[in-house]
Amino acid sequence: MQQIMQPEALAQTEAQPPRKIELKLRLINLAAVIIPFAALIVAIALLWGVAFNWIYLALLVGMYFLTAAGVAVGYHRYFTHRSFRAPRSVAAVLAVLGSMAVEGPLLQWVAVHRRHHQHSDDHDDPHSPHTHGRGLRSMLRGFWHAHVGWMFLPHPRGLTRYVKDLRQEPLLRGLSRLFPLWVVLGLLIPAVIGGVVTGTWTGAALGFLWGGLVRILLVHHMTWSINSVCHIWGTRPFRSHDESRNNPIFGMLALGEGWHNNHHAFPTSARHGLRWWQLDIGYLIIRGLALIGLASDVRVPAPERIAEKRIGAAPRRATLPSEPAAGA
């Protein structure tokens, strides 16, 4: 059972400054993000013309964009937070694309993420980096747990209660059950395209490698880094009940998901990049869908609500019905 807090205590909790993260952990964190991608770029350069070219680059980027959008726009903003409305056909496409990212069936993914928001950075959070104690060693353990370690633990009991709304829709239950099919399809599509374009089995194999396996690796680490990096490294402009951070690297690479403190401050907002310079490709996709009539009721917080949740802003004082008006 969650602890029920009085409004005054809640305001104090929201206003608490973020915990200081040791410089060593920040540097290790940064290295863990940059080095693998630098190694991938080096590998691509060395293999250019041998096992990599414009065809496989297009497959890698194209499949990355489609499946990352399936997670960011579909699994996350549409199914988990209902930040906009869409026709059933669009919902089905988003569910399939999200499944192709190989991050779990739709209902399971949504349930875990809703639990994360309910218990963000406390001991019932499935993947918080802040529940392993103080000190560098403990924080490194927390980073590993948040990034990938939590997936090797049993799922918390009672996850189905988080997706009662989605389970009422036969289409979504069916799409979630067919998760293995969508995974296979996500691997076959780039392989078939590579084979057809090149006319060779080698082209099919390399399409499978770059548009399938390497693409899954990239999407996975982008998503996992939101759980780990974006709860440790970045800025925290808004009051929230956790240690969520805005990280510009993942704000760009993860289609806007890296503006994570913005998101935790306004969970139902379809827009995560709330400043003009915070690139949010996921929101641009939603706006594009809205322009052609495939999305509606796009939810974005009002400017005054954004202003009052900023750290340092004076909290708005609620007027009780029994309180006399000023001057009365």
C-alpha positions in Angstrom: 0.0 0.0 0.0 1.3 3.4 -0.9 1.9 6.0 1.8 -0.7 8.8 1.6 1.0 12.1 2.1 -0.5 15.4 3.2 -0.2 18.3 0.6 2.4 20.1 2.7 4.6 17.0 3.0 4.1 16.3 -0.7 5.2 19.8 -1.6 8.3 19.4 0.5 9.2 16.1 -1.1 8.8 17.6 -4.6 11.0 20.5 -3.7 13.9 18.4 -2.4 17.1 19.0 -4.3 18.3 16.0 -6.4 20.9 13.7 -4.9 24.4 14.5 -5.9 25.9 11.9 -8.1 29.6 11.2 -7.7 31.8 12.5 -10.5 33.4 9.1 -11.0 30.0 7.5 -11.7 29.2 10.3 -14.1 32.4 9.7 -16.1 31.8 5.9 -16.1 28.2 6.5 -17.2 29.3 8.7 -20.0 32.0 6.2 -21.1 29.4 3.4 -21.1 27.3 5.5 -23.4 29.9 6.8 -25.8 32.4 3.9 -26.2 30.0 1.2 -27.7 28.6 3.6 -30.2 32.1 4.9 -31.1 33.1 1.2 -31.6 30.1 0.7 -33.9 31.0 3.7 -36.0 34.6 2.4 -36.3 33.3 -1.0 -37.3 31.1 0.5 -39.9 34.0 2.5 -41.3 36.2 -0.5 -41.5 33.6 -2.7 -43.1 32.4 -0.1 -45.6 32.4 -1.7 -49.1 33.1 -5.1 -47.6 30.1 -5.9 -45.4 28.4 -2.5 -45.1 27.3 0.1 -47.6 24.5 2.5 -48.3 21.9 -0.3 -48.6 22.6 -1.6 -45.1 22.9 1.9 -43.7 19.4 2.6 -45.0 18.1 -0.7 -43.5 19.8 0.0 -40.2 18.5 3.6 -39.9 15.1 2.9 -41.3 14.4 -0.1 -39.1 15.8 1.7 -36.1 13.5 4.7 -36.7 10.4 2.5 -37.3 10.8 0.3 -34.2 12.1 3.0 -31.9 9.0 5.0 -32.9 6.9 1.9 -32.1 8.3 2.0 -28.6 8.4 5.8 -28.0 5.1 6.8 -29.7 3.2 3.5 -29.5 4.1 1.4 -26.4 5.0 4.5 -24.3 3.0 7.6 -25.2 -0.1 6.0 -26.7 -0.7 2.7 -24.9 0.9 3.4 -21.5 0.0 7.1 -21.0 -2.9 7.6 -23.5 -1.4 11.0 -24.4 -3.4 11.1 -27.7 -6.2 9.2 -29.5 -5.8 7.2 -32.7 -7.9 4.9 -34.9 -7.6 1.1 -34.3 -5.6 0.7 -37.5 -3.0 3.2 -36.3 -2.9 1.5 -32.8 -2.4 -1.9 -34.4 0.6 -0.6 -36.5 2.1 1.1 -33.5 1.8 -2.2 -31.5 3.4 -4.2 -34.2 6.3 -1.8 -34.7 6.9 -1.7 -30.9 6.9 -5.5 -30.7 9.5 -5.6 -33.5 11.9 -3.8 -31.0 11.9 -7.0 -29.0 11.3 -5.4 -25.7 8.5 -7.7 -24.7 4.8 -8.1 -25.5 2.7 -5.0 -25.4 0.7 -5.7 -22.3 3.8 -6.7 -20.3 5.7 -3.7 -21.4 2.9 -1.3 -20.5 2.3 -3.0 -17.1 5.9 -2.7 -16.1 6.2 0.9 -17.2 3.0 1.9 -15.3 4.4 0.3 -12.2 7.6 2.2 -12.7 5.7 5.5 -12.7 3.7 4.5 -9.6 6.8 3.7 -7.6 9.5 5.6 -9.5 12.9 5.3 -7.7 11.5 3.6 -4.6 12.0 -0.1 -3.7 9.0 -1.2 -5.7 10.3 0.4 -8.9 11.2 -2.5 -11.3 14.3 -0.7 -12.5 15.5 2.1 -10.3 19.3 2.7 -10.0 18.8 4.4 -6.6 17.8 1.4 -4.4 21.2 -0.2 -3.9 22.7 2.1 -1.2 25.3 4.8 -1.2 28.8 4.9 -2.5 30.4 4.2 -5.9 30.1 0.4 -5.8 26.5 0.5 -4.8 25.7 3.1 -7.4 27.4 1.0 -10.1 25.3 -2.0 -9.0 22.3 0.2 -9.3 23.2 1.4 -12.8 23.6 -2.2 -13.9 20.3 -3.2 -12.4 18.5 -0.3 -14.0 20.1 -0.8 -17.4 19.7 -4.5 -17.9 20.0 -6.5 -14.6 16.3 -6.1 -13.7 15.2 -8.1 -16.7 16.9 -11.3 -15.2 14.7 -11.0 -12.1 11.1 -12.4 -11.8 8.4 -10.0 -12.8 6.6 -8.4 -9.8 3.3 -10.0 -8.9 0.0 -8.4 -9.9 1.2 -6.7 -13.1 -2.1 -7.5 -14.8 -3.9 -5.0 -12.6 -1.9 -2.2 -14.4 -3.4 -3.1 -17.8 -7.1 -3.8 -17.1 -8.0 -1.2 -19.6 -5.9 -2.7 -22.4 -7.0 -6.3 -21.6 -10.6 -5.3 -22.3 -9.7 -4.8 -26.0 -9.5 -8.1 -27.9 -7.4 -6.5 -30.6 -4.7 -5.5 -28.2 -4.8 -8.9 -26.4 -4.3 -10.6 -29.7 -1.5 -8.4 -30.8 0.3 -8.9 -27.5 -0.1 -12.7 -27.7 1.4 -12.6 -31.3 4.6 -11.0 -30.0 6.9 -13.8 -31.3 5.4 -13.4 -34.8 6.2 -9.7 -34.9 9.8 -10.3 -33.7 10.4 -12.8 -36.6 8.8 -10.3 -39.0 11.0 -7.5 -37.8 14.1 -9.7 -38.6 12.7 -11.0 -41.9 11.8 -7.6 -43.4 15.4 -6.2 -43.6 16.7 -9.6 -44.7 14.2 -9.8 -47.6 14.8 -6.2 -48.6 18.6 -6.8 -48.6 18.3 -10.0 -50.6 15.9 -8.4 -53.2 17.9 -5.2 -53.7 21.2 -7.0 -54.1 19.9 -10.2 -55.7 22.2 -12.3 -53.4 21.9 -14.5 -50.3 24.8 -12.5 -48.9 22.7 -9.3 -49.2 19.9 -11.1 -47.3 22.3 -12.2 -44.6 23.8 -8.7 -44.2 20.3 -7.2 -44.2 19.4 -9.5 -41.4 22.6 -8.5 -39.5 22.4 -4.7 -39.9 18.7 -4.1 -40.2 17.8 -6.9 -37.7 20.3 -7.8 -35.1 22.4 -4.6 -34.9 19.3 -2.5 -35.0 17.8 -4.4 -32.1 21.0 -3.9 -30.1 20.8 -0.1 -30.7 17.1 0.2 -29.9 17.6 -1.9 -26.7 20.4 0.3 -25.4 18.5 3.5 -26.2 15.5 2.3 -24.2 17.6 0.8 -21.4 19.5 4.0 -21.0 16.3 5.9 -20.3 15.9 3.6 -17.2 19.6 4.0 -16.1 21.3 7.0 -17.6 18.3 9.3 -17.4 17.8 8.6 -13.7 21.4 9.5 -13.0 22.9 11.9 -15.5 21.3 15.1 -16.7 19.3 18.1 -15.6 16.3 18.3 -13.4 14.3 21.4 -14.1 10.9 20.2 -12.8 9.7 19.0 -9.4 8.9 15.3 -9.4 8.8 12.4 -7.0 12.0 10.7 -8.3 15.4 11.3 -9.8 14.4 11.5 -13.4 16.8 13.7 -15.5 16.8 15.4 -18.9 19.6 14.0 -21.0 20.2 15.7 -24.4 22.0 12.7 -25.9 19.0 10.5 -25.5 16.7 13.3 -26.1 17.9 13.1 -29.7 18.8 9.5 -30.2 15.7 8.0 -28.4 13.2 10.2 -30.4 12.6 12.5 -27.5 12.4 9.9 -24.7 15.5 11.3 -23.1 13.8 14.5 -21.9 12.9 12.3 -19.0 12.4 14.7 -16.1 10.0 16.6 -18.4 8.1 13.3 -18.9 8.0 12.4 -15.2 6.7 15.9 -14.3 4.0 15.6 -17.0 3.5 11.9 -17.6 0.4 12.2 -19.8 1.9 14.8 -22.1 2.5 13.7 -25.7 5.3 16.2 -25.9 8.5 15.4 -23.9 10.7 18.1 -25.3 9.0 21.1 -23.7 11.5 23.8 -24.8 11.9 24.9 -28.4 15.4 23.5 -28.6 14.6 20.1 -27.1 14.2 18.0 -30.2 11.4 15.5 -29.8 10.9 13.4 -32.9 8.3 11.3 -31.2 6.1 14.4 -30.7 6.7 15.5 -34.3 5.4 12.0 -35.4 2.3 12.5 -33.3 1.7 16.0 -34.7 2.2 14.6 -38.2 -0.4 12.0 -37.6 -2.8 14.6 -36.2 -2.3 16.8 -39.3 -3.5 14.0 -41.6 -6.4 13.0 -39.3 -4.8 9.9 -37.7 -4.4 11.3 -34.2 -6.5 13.5 -32.1 -6.8 14.9 -28.5 -3.1 15.4 -28.3 -2.3 16.2 -24.7 0.3 18.9 -23.9 0.5 20.8 -20.5 -0.5 24.4 -20.4 2.3 27.0 -20.2 1.2 28.1 -16.7 1.3 24.5 -15.5 4.8 24.1 -16.9 5.9 27.3 -15.2 4.5 26.4 -11.7 6.2 23.0 -11.7 9.7 24.3 -12.3 12.1 23.9 -9.4 12.3 27.2 -7.7 8.8 28.3 -8.7 6.5 29.2 -5.8 3.9 26.4 -5.5 0.4 27.6 -6.2 -1.7 28.0 -3.0 -5.0 26.3 -3.3 -8.0 28.3 -1.9 -10.3 26.2 0.2 -14.1 26.7 -0.3 -14.5 27.8 3.3 -11.6 30.3 3.2 -12.9 33.9 3.0 -11.8 36.0 0.1 -9.1 38.6 0.5 -10.5 41.8 2.0 -13.7 40.1 3.3 
